[in-house]
Amino acid sequence: MKKILIVDDERIMLRIATKILSRDYETICAASGEEAIELFEQERPDLVLSDLIMPGIDGYELHRRLQEKSSEPVPIVFMSTDDSDESESKGFLVGAADYIRKPLKAEVLLRRVKNVLDKLEEIRGLTAAANLDMMTGLLNKTSAQREVGKLCSSSQGVLMLLDLDNFKLVNDLYGHAMGDKILTRFAELIKGMIRSTDVAGRLGGDEFVAFCQSVHDEKVIFNKASFLNRQLIISAKNFMGEEMNLPLGTSVGAVFVPNEGRDFDSLMKKADKALYKVKHHGKHGCAFFGDDIAAEAERRTIYETQLLLDERNHESGAFFVDFDKFKAIYQFAARLNENSHGSAQFLRLTLDTADDNARDEFPEVLIKNLRRRDCVTQFGRNQFLLLLNDLPREFIQTVEQKISAAWQSRQLGGSIIFEASKSI
């Protein structure tokens, strides 16, 4: 029920206004401006209905003082026996939501109050919508930066940068609709790990920010990161099936406030440096700015000796690697093609068969009928992922036909379903 603070130095007017409004609203009464200021701070009403002419603090001065104490506009409706246009104009000029003349008429007062409250609800709804990220329901980038910035300047706690690990693979392998589901679920998990006094928002893409107030122990944040990683995998398998083996997770870079300062931009840079450490030490974890992390090992590339040793084939045909190595090669190929405008194709296919012997022989068919520059991995029991480097998209069908013909020549039964292809 909406709460209305009624202010009038005449007791009879307080009783009349209360009788009219109390059926639809919760009412609080103040017999002076001083009493109204005290009650306003205690009750935080949705609307103030105030007499304009009062001894001591009049309606104009009351509105000014209430506005000074509030970070948001204070909706006030003035009541007065003065029926001059000048008085009404001044009321609106100082920010009144409406102006009602005495003596009060029940139907007029109820209608005016309802109109003001309805408009306030509409404005608040529009304001909230403008502040939110439409997909996740978290604060959008602008609002998140503003609200987290306020907390950084005035509160103690931890600023966190959160990044979804390997999220691009979800879009590439399962489509953008599934990617949206993962993003939405991740936002729900973030909401579940913070309290009502904390703030969280989406910076864009798969990047998020949060501020947890009054947290002084690193273990609290490490536990939150662990919770997110654990629940994200559970949710992903619920969405994509138990055979889902994408290395999804979240990396968290954190910084203590005000230990590392209060300037939002510099704190974000420090949190980003901590996030960078996590990303380059296995992901799916948390690091604080200033932590002593072991010296980084030399960066591995897709041309590491280990990759070559782990290939099933050593002489000719495509690389056949496990999924983690396929992911690394895919990421390298995507970066290479982005920078050099090269041409690479991603292809997903399923061998539709229950014959274990057929499944065992199928990888060999792929290896022998693709080029040395191509890469293959098994994804689940019957699915396979292909990365075809330096191949124009118009040749995809040729590759599919070649694989299908080679498989049919084995006469092992089962059919090949080419499910998705994409240029990277």
QUIHU-V810297 format. One record per residue. N is the residue number from 1. RES is the residue in three letters. OMEGA is omega in radians with two decimals (* if undefined). Layout:
BEGIN
((N,RES,OMEGA) (N,RES,OMEGA))
END
This chain:
BEGIN
((1,MET,3.12) (2,LYS,-3.06) (3,LYS,-3.12) (4,ILE,3.04) (5,LEU,-3.14) (6,ILE,-3.07) (7,VAL,3.11) (8,ASP,3.14) (9,ASP,3.09) (10,GLU,-3.07) (11,ARG,-3.11) (12,ILE,3.12) (13,MET,3.07) (14,LEU,-3.13) (15,ARG,-3.12) (16,ILE,-3.13) (17,ALA,3.13) (18,THR,-3.14) (19,LYS,-3.13) (20,ILE,-2.96) (21,LEU,-2.96) (22,SER,3.12) (23,ARG,-3.06) (24,ASP,-3.04) (25,TYR,2.97) (26,GLU,-3.07) (27,THR,3.02) (28,ILE,-3.05) (29,CYS,3.06) (30,ALA,-3.08) (31,ALA,3.13) (32,SER,3.09) (33,GLY,3.13) (34,GLU,3.13) (35,GLU,-3.14) (36,ALA,3.13) (37,ILE,3.13) (38,GLU,3.14) (39,LEU,-3.14) (40,PHE,-3.13) (41,GLU,-3.14) (42,GLN,-2.95) (43,GLU,-3.08) (44,ARG,-3.11) (45,PRO,3.10) (46,ASP,-3.09) (47,LEU,3.04) (48,VAL,3.07) (49,LEU,-2.97) (50,SER,2.96) (51,ASP,-3.08) (52,LEU,-3.07) (53,ILE,3.13) (54,MET,3.07) (55,PRO,-3.13) (56,GLY,3.13) (57,ILE,3.11) (58,ASP,-3.07) (59,GLY,3.13) (60,TYR,-3.12) (61,GLU,3.10) (62,LEU,-3.13) (63,HIS,-3.14) (64,ARG,-3.10) (65,ARG,3.11) (66,LEU,-3.13) (67,GLN,3.10) (68,GLU,-3.09) (69,LYS,-3.07) (70,SER,3.10) (71,SER,3.14) (72,GLU,3.10) (73,PRO,3.14) (74,VAL,3.13) (75,PRO,-3.12) (76,ILE,3.05) (77,VAL,-3.13) (78,PHE,3.00) (79,MET,3.14) (80,SER,3.02) (81,THR,3.12) (82,ASP,-3.08) (83,ASP,-3.13) (84,SER,3.10) (85,ASP,-3.13) (86,GLU,3.13) (87,SER,3.13) (88,GLU,-3.13) (89,SER,3.12) (90,LYS,3.11) (91,GLY,3.13) (92,PHE,-3.11) (93,LEU,-3.13) (94,VAL,3.02) (95,GLY,3.12) (96,ALA,3.10) (97,ALA,3.10) (98,ASP,-3.07) (99,TYR,-3.08) (100,ILE,-3.14) (101,ARG,3.04) (102,LYS,-0.04) (103,PRO,-3.06) (104,LEU,3.00) (105,LYS,-3.00) (106,ALA,-3.06) (107,GLU,3.13) (108,VAL,-3.13) (109,LEU,-3.14) (110,LEU,-3.11) (111,ARG,-3.12) (112,ARG,-3.13) (113,VAL,3.13) (114,LYS,3.14) (115,ASN,-3.14) (116,VAL,-3.11) (117,LEU,3.10) (118,ASP,3.12) (119,LYS,3.11) (120,LEU,3.11) (121,GLU,3.14) (122,GLU,3.14) (123,ILE,3.14) (124,ARG,3.11) (125,GLY,3.11) (126,LEU,3.12) (127,THR,3.13) (128,ALA,-3.14) (129,ALA,-3.14) (130,ALA,-3.11) (131,ASN,-3.00) (132,LEU,2.96) (133,ASP,-2.97) (134,MET,-3.08) (135,MET,-2.96) (136,THR,-3.08) (137,GLY,3.02) (138,LEU,3.05) (139,LEU,3.06) (140,ASN,-3.02) (141,LYS,-3.09) (142,THR,-3.12) (143,SER,3.13) (144,ALA,3.12) (145,GLN,-3.14) (146,ARG,-3.05) (147,GLU,3.10) (148,VAL,3.08) (149,GLY,3.10) (150,LYS,-3.13) (151,LEU,3.12) (152,CYS,-3.08) (153,SER,-3.01) (154,SER,-3.01) (155,SER,3.00) (156,GLN,3.12) (157,GLY,-3.08) (158,VAL,3.00) (159,LEU,-3.08) (160,MET,2.93) (161,LEU,-3.09) (162,LEU,-3.10) (163,ASP,3.10) (164,LEU,-3.13) (165,ASP,3.02) (166,ASN,-3.10) (167,PHE,-3.12) (168,LYS,-3.14) (169,LEU,3.12) (170,VAL,3.11) (171,ASN,-3.07) (172,ASP,-3.04) (173,LEU,-3.04) (174,TYR,3.11) (175,GLY,-3.06) (176,HIS,3.10) (177,ALA,3.09) (178,MET,3.08) (179,GLY,3.11) (180,ASP,3.12) (181,LYS,3.13) (182,ILE,3.12) (183,LEU,-3.13) (184,THR,3.13) (185,ARG,3.13) (186,PHE,3.09) (187,ALA,3.10) (188,GLU,3.12) (189,LEU,3.09) (190,ILE,3.10) (191,LYS,-3.12) (192,GLY,-3.07) (193,MET,-3.13) (194,ILE,3.13) (195,ARG,-3.11) (196,SER,3.14) (197,THR,-3.13) (198,ASP,-3.11) (199,VAL,3.09) (200,ALA,3.13) (201,GLY,3.10) (202,ARG,-3.14) (203,LEU,-3.12) (204,GLY,3.13) (205,GLY,-3.14) (206,ASP,3.13) (207,GLU,-3.10) (208,PHE,3.10) (209,VAL,3.09) (210,ALA,3.04) (211,PHE,3.13) (212,CYS,-3.06) (213,GLN,3.01) (214,SER,3.05) (215,VAL,-3.08) (216,HIS,-3.07) (217,ASP,3.13) (218,GLU,-3.09) (219,LYS,3.14) (220,VAL,-3.12) (221,ILE,3.08) (222,PHE,3.12) (223,ASN,3.11) (224,LYS,3.11) (225,ALA,3.11) (226,SER,3.10) (227,PHE,-3.13) (228,LEU,-3.12) (229,ASN,-3.12) (230,ARG,-3.08) (231,GLN,3.14) (232,LEU,3.11) (233,ILE,3.11) (234,ILE,-3.13) (235,SER,-3.13) (236,ALA,3.12) (237,LYS,3.05) (238,ASN,-3.12) (239,PHE,-2.94) (240,MET,3.14) (241,GLY,-3.08) (242,GLU,3.14) (243,GLU,3.11) (244,MET,3.14) (245,ASN,3.04) (246,LEU,-3.13) (247,PRO,3.13) (248,LEU,3.10) (249,GLY,3.09) (250,THR,3.01) (251,SER,-3.05) (252,VAL,2.99) (253,GLY,-3.01) (254,ALA,3.11) (255,VAL,3.12) (256,PHE,3.11) (257,VAL,0.19) (258,PRO,-3.10) (259,ASN,-3.10) (260,GLU,3.11) (261,GLY,-3.14) (262,ARG,3.13) (263,ASP,-3.03) (264,PHE,-3.07) (265,ASP,-3.14) (266,SER,3.09) (267,LEU,3.10) (268,MET,3.12) (269,LYS,3.12) (270,LYS,3.09) (271,ALA,3.13) (272,ASP,3.08) (273,LYS,3.08) (274,ALA,3.10) (275,LEU,3.13) (276,TYR,3.12) (277,LYS,3.14) (278,VAL,-3.10) (279,LYS,-3.07) (280,HIS,3.03) (281,HIS,3.01) (282,GLY,-3.13) (283,LYS,3.07) (284,HIS,-3.11) (285,GLY,-3.05) (286,CYS,3.05) (287,ALA,3.07) (288,PHE,3.05) (289,PHE,-3.13) (290,GLY,3.09) (291,ASP,3.02) (292,ASP,3.10) (293,ILE,-3.11) (294,ALA,-3.13) (295,ALA,-3.09) (296,GLU,3.06) (297,ALA,3.12) (298,GLU,-3.13) (299,ARG,3.06) (300,ARG,3.05) (301,THR,-3.11) (302,ILE,3.12) (303,TYR,3.13) (304,GLU,3.11) (305,THR,-3.11) (306,GLN,3.12) (307,LEU,-3.10) (308,LEU,-3.12) (309,LEU,-3.07) (310,ASP,-3.14) (311,GLU,3.08) (312,ARG,-3.14) (313,ASN,-3.08) (314,HIS,-3.03) (315,GLU,-3.08) (316,SER,3.12) (317,GLY,-3.04) (318,ALA,2.94) (319,PHE,2.98) (320,PHE,-3.01) (321,VAL,3.07) (322,ASP,-2.98) (323,PHE,-3.12) (324,ASP,3.13) (325,LYS,3.06) (326,PHE,3.14) (327,LYS,3.14) (328,ALA,3.12) (329,ILE,3.13) (330,TYR,-3.12) (331,GLN,3.11) (332,PHE,-3.13) (333,ALA,3.13) (334,ALA,3.12) (335,ARG,-3.13) (336,LEU,-3.11) (337,ASN,3.10) (338,GLU,-3.07) (339,ASN,-3.04) (340,SER,-3.13) (341,HIS,3.08) (342,GLY,-3.09) (343,SER,3.08) (344,ALA,-3.10) (345,GLN,3.05) (346,PHE,-3.07) (347,LEU,3.06) (348,ARG,3.13) (349,LEU,3.14) (350,THR,3.01) (351,LEU,-3.06) (352,ASP,3.13) (353,THR,3.05) (354,ALA,-3.10) (355,ASP,-3.14) (356,ASP,3.12) (357,ASN,3.11) (358,ALA,3.13) (359,ARG,-3.13) (360,ASP,-3.09) (361,GLU,-3.03) (362,PHE,3.12) (363,PRO,-3.14) (364,GLU,3.10) (365,VAL,3.12) (366,LEU,-3.11) (367,ILE,-3.04) (368,LYS,-3.06) (369,ASN,3.00) (370,LEU,-3.05) (371,ARG,3.13) (372,ARG,-3.12) (373,ARG,-3.12) (374,ASP,-3.07) (375,CYS,-3.08) (376,VAL,2.98) (377,THR,3.08) (378,GLN,-3.02) (379,PHE,-3.00) (380,GLY,-3.08) (381,ARG,-2.99) (382,ASN,-3.08) (383,GLN,3.13) (384,PHE,3.14) (385,LEU,-3.11) (386,LEU,2.99) (387,LEU,-3.04) (388,LEU,-3.04) (389,ASN,3.08) (390,ASP,-3.13) (391,LEU,3.06) (392,PRO,-3.04) (393,ARG,-3.09) (394,GLU,-3.14) (395,PHE,3.13) (396,ILE,-3.10) (397,GLN,3.10) (398,THR,3.11) (399,VAL,3.13) (400,GLU,-3.14) (401,GLN,-3.14) (402,LYS,3.13) (403,ILE,-3.12) (404,SER,-3.13) (405,ALA,3.14) (406,ALA,-3.14) (407,TRP,3.13) (408,GLN,-3.14) (409,SER,3.10) (410,ARG,3.10) (411,GLN,3.12) (412,LEU,3.13) (413,GLY,-3.09) (414,GLY,-3.12) (415,SER,3.13) (416,ILE,3.11) (417,ILE,3.10) (418,PHE,-2.91) (419,GLU,-3.06) (420,ALA,3.03) (421,SER,-3.04) (422,LYS,3.03) (423,SER,3.10) (424,ILE,*))
END
